[in-house]
């Protein structure tokens, strides 16, 4: 099947199913300059041990390592801008075709591109919170304190440590994940997966809630054999072309 034929099949599936949702992963944001985590030869986790530097255990037991090594990638992500793929998904929602999207990404780019119904199931980088009094702060508060070598960053009210509002390795899933699960379980007739390796659980379990499945990803996934359509291409280009067919 040619690329054009795949796009037309994807467009037809979307037109035929009212309960259309999306799930996006790291490959969605690589075109915004954010490195992914698991692509062979390129992934961040090949260079840095995520458990040692970006986990709850690291935060609690070695906060200096967490903030001097693991935190750098969080701060870098905040500089990125949405790419055409993010804007295409926002337009599909605006047209009433896409009912909502689940994202594994913490970059907030879907919201900045104009998407409204977004479940950020691994958290985000807009805020931080205090482990003591639970007050919330702008994420920039963490950045500023780290830049001033105030490590770990501390709450000015109770003097407990601050942490980013992201789901770290070892954290329980946030309430938004269970909200997404409940919605998809009832309404998801078609799911489009864009840029996810589908190896992170429990997010990958969401796929079994969809009756039909489209996967857009440069690399093979373990779910390809279960998908109704697989497109091996970049997310930004593919979603932009798909939007043109659905206008």
C-alpha positions as CSV (number, residue, x, y, z in Angstrom):
1,X,0.0,0.0,0.0
2,X,1.4,3.4,-1.0
3,X,1.6,6.3,1.5
4,X,-1.3,8.1,-0.3
5,X,-3.5,4.9,-0.1
6,X,-2.7,4.6,3.6
7,X,-3.8,8.2,4.2
8,X,-7.0,7.7,2.3
9,X,-7.7,4.5,4.3
10,X,-7.0,6.4,7.6
11,X,-9.3,9.3,6.5
12,X,-12.1,6.8,5.7
13,X,-11.8,5.1,9.1
14,X,-12.0,8.5,10.8
15,X,-15.1,9.5,8.8
16,X,-16.7,6.2,9.7
17,X,-16.2,6.3,13.4
18,X,-17.7,9.0,15.7
19,X,-15.7,7.9,18.7
20,X,-12.2,8.9,17.4
21,X,-9.4,9.5,19.9
22,X,-5.6,9.8,19.7
23,X,-2.7,8.6,21.8
24,X,0.7,10.4,21.3
25,X,4.2,9.5,22.5
26,X,7.7,10.9,22.2
27,X,7.9,10.5,18.4
28,X,5.2,13.1,18.2
29,X,7.6,15.8,19.6
30,X,10.9,14.9,18.0
31,X,10.0,17.2,15.2
32,X,9.9,20.0,17.8
33,X,13.5,19.2,18.7
34,X,12.8,17.1,21.8
35,X,14.9,13.9,21.9
36,X,13.0,10.7,22.3
37,X,13.7,8.1,24.9
38,X,14.0,4.6,23.3
39,X,14.8,4.8,19.5
40,X,17.9,2.6,19.1
41,X,21.1,4.7,18.8
42,X,19.2,8.0,19.6
43,X,17.2,7.5,22.7
44,X,18.0,9.4,25.9
45,X,17.8,6.2,28.0
46,X,20.7,4.7,26.2
47,X,22.9,7.5,27.6
48,X,21.4,8.1,31.0
49,X,20.0,5.5,33.5
50,X,16.4,6.7,34.1
51,X,16.1,4.8,37.4
52,X,19.3,6.3,38.7
53,X,18.5,9.9,37.7
54,X,14.8,10.4,37.0
55,X,12.9,8.2,39.5
56,X,11.1,8.8,42.8
57,X,13.9,6.8,44.4
58,X,16.5,9.2,43.0
59,X,14.5,12.2,44.0
60,X,14.1,11.0,47.6
61,X,17.5,9.4,48.1
62,X,19.8,11.5,46.0
63,X,18.0,14.8,45.2
64,X,21.3,16.4,44.2
65,X,21.8,13.8,41.4
66,X,18.2,14.2,40.4
67,X,18.4,17.9,40.0
68,X,21.9,18.1,38.6
69,X,21.5,15.3,36.0
70,X,17.9,14.2,35.6
71,X,16.3,17.7,35.8
72,X,18.3,19.1,32.8
73,X,16.1,17.3,30.3
74,X,13.0,18.7,31.9
75,X,14.2,22.2,31.7
76,X,15.3,21.8,28.1
77,X,11.8,20.5,27.0
78,X,10.2,23.8,28.1
79,X,11.9,25.6,25.2
80,X,10.3,23.6,22.5
81,X,7.4,24.8,20.2
82,X,4.5,22.8,18.7
83,X,5.1,21.3,15.3
84,X,2.6,20.8,12.4
85,X,1.5,17.5,13.8
86,X,0.4,19.1,17.1
87,X,-1.6,21.8,15.1
88,X,-3.1,19.1,12.9
89,X,-4.6,17.2,15.8
90,X,-5.9,20.5,17.3
91,X,-7.6,21.2,14.0
92,X,-9.1,17.7,13.9
93,X,-10.6,18.3,17.3
94,X,-11.9,21.8,16.2
95,X,-13.6,20.1,13.2
96,X,-15.4,17.8,15.7
97,X,-13.7,14.6,14.4
98,X,-11.2,14.0,17.2
99,X,-13.0,13.7,20.6
100,X,-9.8,13.9,22.7
101,X,-6.3,12.7,23.0
102,X,-4.1,11.0,25.5
103,X,-0.4,12.0,25.6
104,X,2.6,10.3,27.3
105,X,4.5,13.6,26.7
106,X,5.1,16.1,29.4
107,X,6.0,19.0,27.1
108,X,2.5,20.6,27.0
109,X,2.7,21.1,23.2
110,X,-0.8,19.8,22.5
111,X,-2.3,22.4,24.7
112,X,-0.1,25.2,23.3
113,X,-1.2,24.1,19.7
114,X,-4.8,24.5,20.7
115,X,-6.0,21.1,21.7
116,X,-8.7,21.3,24.4
117,X,-9.5,17.7,25.5
118,X,-6.0,16.4,26.5
119,X,-5.2,13.8,29.1
120,X,-1.5,14.3,30.1
121,X,-1.1,10.9,31.8
122,X,2.6,11.4,32.6
123,X,2.1,14.9,34.0
124,X,3.4,18.2,32.7
125,X,6.0,20.9,33.2
126,X,3.8,23.9,33.9
127,X,3.9,23.5,37.7
128,X,5.8,22.0,40.6
129,X,4.7,21.2,44.1
130,X,6.0,21.0,47.6
131,X,6.4,17.6,49.2
132,X,5.6,19.1,52.6
133,X,2.7,21.5,52.4
134,X,1.7,20.5,48.8
135,X,1.6,24.1,47.6
136,X,2.0,24.5,43.9
137,X,4.5,26.7,42.1
138,X,5.2,27.7,38.5
139,X,7.8,25.3,37.0
140,X,10.1,28.3,36.5
141,X,10.5,28.4,40.3
142,X,12.4,25.1,40.0
143,X,14.5,26.3,37.1
144,X,15.5,29.5,38.9
145,X,16.5,27.7,42.1
146,X,18.5,25.1,40.2
147,X,20.2,27.9,38.2
148,X,21.1,29.6,41.4
149,X,22.6,26.3,42.7
150,X,19.9,26.0,45.4
151,X,19.8,22.2,45.1
152,X,17.4,20.7,45.9
153,X,14.9,23.5,45.4
154,X,13.0,24.3,48.6
155,X,9.6,25.6,49.5
156,X,9.7,29.1,50.9
157,X,6.7,28.4,53.1
158,X,7.6,25.1,54.9
159,X,11.2,24.5,53.7
160,X,10.5,21.0,52.3
161,X,11.7,20.0,48.8
162,X,10.0,20.9,45.6
163,X,9.5,18.5,42.7
164,X,8.1,18.8,39.2
165,X,4.6,17.7,38.5
166,X,5.5,14.8,36.3
167,X,5.0,11.1,36.7
168,X,8.4,9.8,37.6
169,X,9.5,6.1,37.5
170,X,8.0,4.7,40.7
171,X,5.1,7.2,40.9
172,X,1.5,6.0,40.8
173,X,-0.4,7.0,37.8
174,X,-2.3,10.3,38.2
175,X,-6.1,10.7,38.3
176,X,-6.1,11.9,34.7
177,X,-5.0,8.4,33.5
178,X,-8.1,6.8,35.1
179,X,-10.3,9.5,33.7
180,X,-9.0,8.7,30.2
181,X,-9.5,5.0,30.8
182,X,-13.1,5.5,31.7
183,X,-13.8,7.7,28.7
184,X,-12.1,5.4,26.2
185,X,-13.7,2.3,27.6
186,X,-17.1,3.7,26.9
187,X,-16.5,5.8,23.7
188,X,-13.4,4.8,21.8
189,X,-14.4,3.3,18.4
190,X,-11.1,4.3,16.7
191,X,-7.7,5.2,18.2
192,X,-4.9,6.8,16.3
193,X,-1.5,6.2,17.9
194,X,1.2,8.8,16.8
195,X,4.8,8.4,17.7
196,X,4.6,5.9,20.6
197,X,6.8,2.8,20.9
198,X,3.9,1.3,23.0
199,X,6.3,-0.3,25.5
200,X,5.3,1.8,28.5
201,X,2.6,0.4,30.7
202,X,-0.1,1.0,31.8
203,X,-0.6,3.5,29.0
204,X,-0.1,0.9,26.3
205,X,-3.0,-1.0,27.8
206,X,-5.4,1.8,26.6
207,X,-5.1,0.3,23.1
208,X,-7.3,-2.6,24.0
209,X,-10.2,-0.3,24.7
210,X,-10.3,0.7,21.0
211,X,-12.3,-1.2,18.5
212,X,-10.2,0.0,15.6
213,X,-6.5,1.1,15.6
214,X,-4.3,3.2,13.4
215,X,-0.6,3.4,14.2
216,X,1.8,6.1,12.8
217,X,5.3,5.4,13.9
218,X,8.8,5.3,12.2
219,X,9.7,2.1,14.1
220,X,7.8,-1.2,14.5
221,X,5.7,-1.7,17.6
222,X,4.4,-4.8,19.3
223,X,0.9,-3.7,18.4
224,X,1.4,-3.5,14.6
225,X,-0.1,-6.9,14.0
226,X,-3.3,-5.9,15.9
227,X,-3.7,-2.6,14.0
228,X,-6.1,-2.0,11.2
229,X,-3.6,0.3,9.6
230,X,0.1,1.1,10.1
231,X,1.9,4.1,8.5
232,X,5.7,4.2,8.7
233,X,6.3,7.9,8.5
234,X,6.9,11.0,10.5
235,X,4.0,12.2,12.6
236,X,4.0,15.9,11.6
237,X,3.9,15.2,7.9
238,X,1.4,12.4,8.1
239,X,-1.0,14.2,10.3
240,X,-0.8,17.3,8.2
241,X,-1.5,15.4,5.1
242,X,-4.4,13.5,6.8
243,X,-5.9,16.8,7.9
244,X,-5.9,18.0,4.3
245,X,-7.9,15.0,3.2
246,X,-10.4,15.5,6.0
247,X,-11.0,19.2,5.5
